[in-house]
Amino acid sequence: MSDANPFLNLSPAAVDVLDDMADAWADKDRHGELTGELIYGPKKLAAFSELHTLINEAWRARVKFGNVEEISE
């Protein structure tokens, strides 16, 4: 796997939306919904963790509490 973060090339708005989605899924994970309702096993949980980390890194680099409506690309 490449070390480059594929999410860094997205617009700040796209990264912000992905971050919101990943945070919602992380909340589901904390409540056991990924292993219960969605039947996620260890491989899918590890993949989600990897994606969440990459999305969070891109969010810190591209958005970091900024208003995406005001960030120039």
TAQUI-V876464 format. One record per helix or strand of 3 or more residues. SS is the DSSP state (A for helix, B for strand). FROM is the first residue (numbers start at 0). LEN is the number of residues. Records with the same first field share a line. If there is no record, write none. Layout:
SS = FROM-LEN / FROM-LEN
This chain:
A = 5-4 / 11-19 / 32-4 / 41-21
